[in-house]
Amino acid sequence: MTCLFRLVVLFVSLFLGAEASAQQKVLLPEKLERPTVTDDKGVVQWAPWKGVKCQGCSGSGKVKCDVCDRFGDDATNCPDCKRSKERLAVCRICAGTGELADPLDKVACPGCQGAAFQLCSVCGGGGRLKIGGAKQWSDCPSCRGDGAFKCGTCNGSRLVEPAALKPSLREASVKDLAKAITVVDAALTEVGAIEPAGGDKARKSVKALVKACDTAGGTFPPLKRLGKPFEDFMGKIYAGKQFQGSAENEANTIANAKKSAEYYLKHQKRMLDLAHKRAEANAKLAGEQKGK
């Protein structure tokens, strides 16, 4: 019998950058579902993953660029759409494929949440600023005119792997899944307790986020990879300390990094819960059949 498959695709806005935001729709991880089928022996199996049309881009793989939507007509740079004529950027939900990846196999990168880059929050992605009373544009001192930094966690691939369980997340034992759930719950608590701050307290906030991710990195490799790239990224953002409001900008940038890490953890929490429920059902069935 086929279990009801409800892929609930709900969207929330993802805030990237400081006051200049870049928003794209994202899936609400707590509402994700994954189809299963029950075979003729009563064992619950994962159903084959069939292409599910991405509702974020209506299957086109492209969406309106929100990074440079606020830029003036004379803007020459955009790290997302490259200032293409159509001003269309790669959809971060499906990574440009037009179809959702199997959530048991792939998840948005915790370092960039599918953007493939980290937006420079000093210039808002434009790559240039008018410093002081200058009439001419100058390259941003943080990104040197690029507007963003390639994500070092996913190396620009947008999607990353799930929990590292044997033989896999989808086929792990009840015991191993339960352990992983304990790890993800602890990580969500630790990350959630972080209070992003800028100025003199910025490095302390960065250190706390890196520590929380590193602690969970044994189970979730992408979180292990997040630390150094994030520290390097923030090192570039500190170059904007000369500008008014830099402390607030640093705090907002750290807050966005926290949200991306939390998104990954919440996604994994949901998938682990579903896998654990399936494993428990199959373990119960095996016990009943053994007792006959």
One Martini backbone bead per residue (centre of mass of N, CA, C, O) as a GRO file, in nm:
protein
  292
    1MET     BB    1   0.097   0.035   0.022
    2THR     BB    2   0.059   0.368  -0.029
    3CYS     BB    3   0.173   0.634   0.105
    4LEU     BB    4   0.114   0.943   0.178
    5PHE     BB    5   0.227   1.214  -0.025
    6ARG     BB    6   0.347   1.520   0.130
    7LEU     BB    7   0.467   1.799  -0.033
    8VAL     BB    8   0.534   2.064   0.161
    9VAL     BB    9   0.548   2.388   0.011
   10LEU     BB   10   0.695   2.625   0.195
   11PHE     BB   11   0.749   2.979   0.247
   12VAL     BB   12   1.029   3.186   0.315
   13SER     BB   13   1.231   3.443   0.403
   14LEU     BB   14   1.565   3.523   0.311
   15PHE     BB   15   1.817   3.690   0.482
   16LEU     BB   16   2.066   3.883   0.307
   17GLY     BB   17   2.247   4.071   0.476
   18ALA     BB   18   2.174   4.366   0.571
   19GLU     BB   19   1.990   4.613   0.463
   20ALA     BB   20   2.077   4.470   0.208
   21SER     BB   21   1.876   4.245   0.057
   22ALA     BB   22   1.845   3.883  -0.034
   23GLN     BB   23   1.563   3.724  -0.171
   24GLN     BB   24   1.444   3.388  -0.123
   25LYS     BB   25   1.287   3.109  -0.145
   26VAL     BB   26   1.202   2.854   0.101
   27LEU     BB   27   1.188   2.574   0.262
   28LEU     BB   28   1.004   2.420   0.514
   29PRO     BB   29   1.145   2.174   0.697
   30GLU     BB   30   0.911   2.082   0.902
   31LYS     BB   31   0.716   2.002   0.628
   32LEU     BB   32   0.856   1.773   0.523
   33GLU     BB   33   0.833   1.501   0.292
   34ARG     BB   34   0.853   1.130   0.240
   35PRO     BB   35   0.811   0.871   0.044
   36THR     BB   36   0.634   0.558   0.087
   37VAL     BB   37   0.634   0.193   0.087
   38THR     BB   38   0.454  -0.115   0.108
   39ASP     BB   39   0.523  -0.423   0.093
   40ASP     BB   40   0.425  -0.764   0.079
   41LYS     BB   41   0.576  -0.786   0.386
   42GLY     BB   42   0.541  -0.490   0.538
   43VAL     BB   43   0.770  -0.316   0.439
   44VAL     BB   44   0.916  -0.009   0.468
   45GLN     BB   45   0.976   0.193   0.186
   46TRP     BB   46   1.137   0.386  -0.019
   47ALA     BB   47   1.044   0.571  -0.257
   48PRO     BB   48   1.089   0.664  -0.551
   49TRP     BB   49   1.233   0.941  -0.684
   50LYS     BB   50   1.046   1.193  -0.821
   51GLY     BB   51   1.006   1.451  -1.002
   52VAL     BB   52   0.980   1.769  -0.841
   53LYS     BB   53   0.851   2.054  -0.886
   54CYS     BB   54   0.957   2.369  -0.854
   55GLN     BB   55   0.792   2.638  -0.688
   56GLY     BB   56   1.002   2.871  -0.693
   57CYS     BB   57   1.038   2.843  -1.041
   58SER     BB   58   0.838   2.653  -1.201
   59GLY     BB   59   1.089   2.474  -1.336
   60SER     BB   60   1.322   2.679  -1.458
   61GLY     BB   61   1.571   2.763  -1.243
   62LYS     BB   62   1.455   3.062  -1.229
   63VAL     BB   63   1.486   3.395  -1.084
   64LYS     BB   64   1.451   3.678  -0.953
   65CYS     BB   65   1.672   3.921  -0.880
   66ASP     BB   66   1.741   4.040  -0.542
   67VAL     BB   67   2.015   4.177  -0.536
   68CYS     BB   68   1.982   4.398  -0.799
   69ASP     BB   69   1.695   4.528  -0.778
   70ARG     BB   70   1.816   4.794  -0.611
   71PHE     BB   71   1.981   4.886  -0.830
   72GLY     BB   72   2.108   5.076  -1.048
   73ASP     BB   73   2.145   5.117  -1.391
   74ASP     BB   74   2.476   5.154  -1.349
   75ALA     BB   75   2.519   4.881  -1.279
   76THR     BB   76   2.782   4.608  -1.324
   77ASN     BB   77   2.723   4.421  -1.063
   78CYS     BB   78   2.643   4.062  -0.992
   79PRO     BB   79   2.666   3.758  -0.815
   80ASP     BB   80   2.400   3.625  -0.940
   81CYS     BB   81   2.315   3.745  -1.251
   82LYS     BB   82   2.543   3.931  -1.387
   83ARG     BB   83   2.359   4.137  -1.531
   84SER     BB   84   2.149   4.031  -1.693
   85LYS     BB   85   1.899   4.110  -1.897
   86GLU     BB   86   1.674   3.944  -1.719
   87ARG     BB   87   1.746   3.919  -1.415
   88LEU     BB   88   1.842   3.611  -1.359
   89ALA     BB   89   1.853   3.355  -1.117
   90VAL     BB   90   1.936   3.099  -0.935
   91CYS     BB   91   1.771   2.862  -0.782
   92ARG     BB   92   1.802   2.762  -0.440
   93ILE     BB   93   1.621   2.511  -0.415
   94CYS     BB   94   1.722   2.350  -0.704
   95ALA     BB   95   1.993   2.460  -0.835
   96GLY     BB   96   1.860   2.496  -1.143
   97THR     BB   97   1.682   2.226  -1.230
   98GLY     BB   98   1.350   2.240  -1.146
   99GLU     BB   99   1.409   2.020  -0.920
  100LEU     BB  100   1.383   1.834  -0.648
  101ALA     BB  101   1.572   1.702  -0.426
  102ASP     BB  102   1.648   1.449  -0.238
  103PRO     BB  103   1.630   1.489   0.111
  104LEU     BB  104   1.818   1.229   0.171
  105ASP     BB  105   2.076   1.354  -0.012
  106LYS     BB  106   1.992   1.670  -0.009
  107VAL     BB  107   2.109   2.005   0.096
  108ALA     BB  108   2.136   2.304   0.189
  109CYS     BB  109   2.382   2.497   0.254
  110PRO     BB  110   2.506   2.626   0.564
  111GLY     BB  111   2.676   2.871   0.428
  112CYS     BB  112   2.441   2.970   0.178
  113GLN     BB  113   2.162   2.841   0.106
  114GLY     BB  114   2.216   2.799  -0.226
  115ALA     BB  115   2.397   3.045  -0.355
  116ALA     BB  116   2.734   2.993  -0.364
  117PHE     BB  117   2.740   3.251  -0.176
  118GLN     BB  118   2.861   3.541  -0.001
  119LEU     BB  119   2.746   3.830   0.079
  120CYS     BB  120   2.840   4.149   0.080
  121SER     BB  121   2.758   4.363   0.353
  122VAL     BB  122   2.903   4.633   0.283
  123CYS     BB  123   2.778   4.662  -0.035
  124GLY     BB  124   2.536   4.450  -0.106
  125GLY     BB  125   2.686   4.337  -0.397
  126GLY     BB  126   2.803   4.577  -0.584
  127GLY     BB  127   3.131   4.642  -0.523
  128ARG     BB  128   3.054   4.949  -0.440
  129LEU     BB  129   3.150   5.287  -0.328
  130LYS     BB  130   3.085   5.597  -0.159
  131ILE     BB  131   3.335   5.771  -0.009
  132GLY     BB  132   3.212   5.995   0.158
  133GLY     BB  133   3.217   6.275  -0.075
  134ALA     BB  134   3.230   6.114  -0.316
  135LYS     BB  135   3.148   6.083  -0.671
  136GLN     BB  136   3.303   5.827  -0.694
  137TRP     BB  137   3.355   5.509  -0.739
  138SER     BB  138   3.451   5.234  -0.522
  139ASP     BB  139   3.589   4.973  -0.417
  140CYS     BB  140   3.534   4.742  -0.205
  141PRO     BB  141   3.727   4.659   0.079
  142SER     BB  142   3.621   4.360   0.106
  143CYS     BB  143   3.560   4.243  -0.213
  144ARG     BB  144   3.697   4.408  -0.450
  145GLY     BB  145   3.417   4.419  -0.645
  146ASP     BB  146   3.247   4.138  -0.634
  147GLY     BB  147   3.003   4.118  -0.389
  148ALA     BB  148   3.142   3.835  -0.314
  149PHE     BB  149   3.181   3.491  -0.183
  150LYS     BB  150   3.277   3.195  -0.216
  151CYS     BB  151   3.170   2.906  -0.102
  152GLY     BB  152   3.355   2.690   0.123
  153THR     BB  153   3.152   2.456   0.195
  154CYS     BB  154   3.049   2.386  -0.126
  155ASN     BB  155   3.211   2.524  -0.363
  156GLY     BB  156   2.935   2.621  -0.528
  157SER     BB  157   2.705   2.372  -0.529
  158ARG     BB  158   2.469   2.438  -0.287
  159LEU     BB  159   2.472   2.130  -0.227
  160VAL     BB  160   2.459   1.879   0.033
  161GLU     BB  161   2.511   1.651   0.261
  162PRO     BB  162   2.412   1.454   0.495
  163ALA     BB  163   2.423   1.250   0.726
  164ALA     BB  164   2.687   1.034   0.855
  165LEU     BB  165   2.564   0.724   0.789
  166LYS     BB  166   2.530   0.373   0.844
  167PRO     BB  167   2.502   0.339   0.522
  168SER     BB  168   2.266   0.558   0.569
  169LEU     BB  169   2.012   0.753   0.637
  170ARG     BB  170   1.789   0.561   0.505
  171GLU     BB  171   1.942   0.278   0.649
  172ALA     BB  172   1.957   0.321   0.933
  173SER     BB  173   1.943   0.263   1.249
  174VAL     BB  174   1.774   0.329   1.526
  175LYS     BB  175   2.022   0.395   1.700
  176ASP     BB  176   2.171   0.592   1.506
  177LEU     BB  177   1.936   0.789   1.470
  178ALA     BB  178   1.908   0.866   1.768
  179LYS     BB  179   2.190   0.989   1.795
  180ALA     BB  180   2.155   1.207   1.575
  181ILE     BB  181   1.919   1.351   1.713
  182THR     BB  182   2.078   1.437   1.960
  183VAL     BB  183   2.281   1.612   1.805
  184VAL     BB  184   2.078   1.808   1.665
  185ASP     BB  185   1.945   1.913   1.922
  186ALA     BB  186   2.201   2.031   2.051
  187ALA     BB  187   2.274   2.221   1.815
  188LEU     BB  188   2.015   2.390   1.816
  189THR     BB  189   2.056   2.496   2.102
  190GLU     BB  190   2.337   2.625   2.066
  191VAL     BB  191   2.272   2.810   1.826
  192GLY     BB  192   2.016   2.950   1.951
  193ALA     BB  193   2.195   3.092   2.192
  194ILE     BB  194   2.309   3.280   1.998
  195GLU     BB  195   2.426   3.629   2.008
  196PRO     BB  196   2.458   3.846   1.783
  197ALA     BB  197   2.759   4.047   1.738
  198GLY     BB  198   2.938   4.342   1.722
  199GLY     BB  199   3.239   4.451   1.715
  200ASP     BB  200   3.397   4.346   2.000
  201LYS     BB  201   3.183   4.078   1.982
  202ALA     BB  202   3.210   3.927   1.709
  203ARG     BB  203   3.426   3.702   1.755
  204LYS     BB  204   3.263   3.554   1.972
  205SER     BB  205   3.024   3.477   1.788
  206VAL     BB  206   3.184   3.322   1.579
  207LYS     BB  207   3.308   3.113   1.771
  208ALA     BB  208   3.037   2.992   1.866
  209LEU     BB  209   2.939   2.890   1.589
  210VAL     BB  210   3.180   2.715   1.517
  211LYS     BB  211   3.165   2.528   1.762
  212ALA     BB  212   2.881   2.415   1.717
  213CYS     BB  213   2.943   2.295   1.434
  214ASP     BB  214   3.191   2.121   1.512
  215THR     BB  215   3.047   1.934   1.716
  216ALA     BB  216   2.847   1.823   1.473
  217GLY     BB  217   3.057   1.727   1.242
  218GLY     BB  218   3.066   1.414   1.280
  219THR     BB  219   2.763   1.391   1.156
  220PHE     BB  220   2.800   1.683   0.992
  221PRO     BB  221   3.023   1.771   0.760
  222PRO     BB  222   2.937   2.061   0.664
  223LEU     BB  223   2.988   2.186   0.950
  224LYS     BB  224   3.293   2.129   0.954
  225ARG     BB  225   3.346   2.314   0.690
  226LEU     BB  226   3.244   2.604   0.790
  227GLY     BB  227   3.444   2.754   0.977
  228LYS     BB  228   3.681   2.881   0.809
  229PRO     BB  229   3.514   3.030   0.588
  230PHE     BB  230   3.366   3.210   0.794
  231GLU     BB  231   3.612   3.348   0.918
  232ASP     BB  232   3.716   3.464   0.651
  233PHE     BB  233   3.466   3.628   0.581
  234MET     BB  234   3.467   3.807   0.838
  235GLY     BB  235   3.746   3.929   0.784
  236LYS     BB  236   3.633   4.098   0.543
  237ILE     BB  237   3.406   4.253   0.695
  238TYR     BB  238   3.601   4.410   0.893
  239ALA     BB  239   3.688   4.620   0.664
  240GLY     BB  240   3.412   4.799   0.743
  241LYS     BB  241   3.477   4.968   1.013
  242GLN     BB  242   3.489   5.265   0.885
  243PHE     BB  243   3.185   5.244   0.888
  244GLN     BB  244   2.887   5.328   0.955
  245GLY     BB  245   2.736   5.053   1.119
  246SER     BB  246   2.930   4.800   1.144
  247ALA     BB  247   2.826   4.649   1.394
  248GLU     BB  248   2.545   4.586   1.281
  249ASN     BB  249   2.642   4.439   1.029
  250GLU     BB  250   2.790   4.210   1.174
  251ALA     BB  251   2.546   4.101   1.327
  252ASN     BB  252   2.373   4.038   1.074
  253THR     BB  253   2.573   3.843   0.941
  254ILE     BB  254   2.573   3.636   1.172
  255ALA     BB  255   2.266   3.587   1.172
  256ASN     BB  256   2.261   3.461   0.885
  257ALA     BB  257   2.449   3.226   0.951
  258LYS     BB  258   2.270   3.105   1.166
  259LYS     BB  259   2.023   3.048   0.982
  260SER     BB  260   2.166   2.850   0.792
  261ALA     BB  261   2.241   2.640   1.007
  262GLU     BB  262   1.951   2.593   1.109
  263TYR     BB  263   1.832   2.491   0.848
  264TYR     BB  264   2.000   2.238   0.822
  265LEU     BB  265   1.919   2.115   1.099
  266LYS     BB  266   1.611   2.106   1.046
  267HIS     BB  267   1.622   1.925   0.804
  268GLN     BB  268   1.768   1.687   0.948
  269LYS     BB  269   1.562   1.643   1.167
  270ARG     BB  270   1.331   1.559   0.979
  271MET     BB  271   1.472   1.319   0.835
  272LEU     BB  272   1.538   1.159   1.093
  273ASP     BB  273   1.250   1.122   1.192
  274LEU     BB  274   1.149   0.965   0.942
  275ALA     BB  275   1.362   0.738   0.953
  276HIS     BB  276   1.297   0.644   1.242
  277LYS     BB  277   1.004   0.565   1.196
  278ARG     BB  278   1.064   0.349   0.986
  279ALA     BB  279   1.265   0.175   1.149
  280GLU     BB  280   1.069   0.107   1.377
  281ALA     BB  281   0.855  -0.038   1.208
  282ASN     BB  282   1.051  -0.260   1.102
  283ALA     BB  283   1.145  -0.365   1.379
  284LYS     BB  284   0.869  -0.452   1.477
  285LEU     BB  285   0.808  -0.651   1.250
  286ALA     BB  286   1.054  -0.835   1.298
  287GLY     BB  287   0.972  -0.915   1.588
  288GLU     BB  288   0.698  -1.043   1.519
  289GLN     BB  289   0.808  -1.258   1.316
  290LYS     BB  290   1.005  -1.395   1.518
  291GLY     BB  291   0.767  -1.475   1.732
  292LYS     BB  292   0.611  -1.692   1.542
   0.00000   0.00000   0.00000
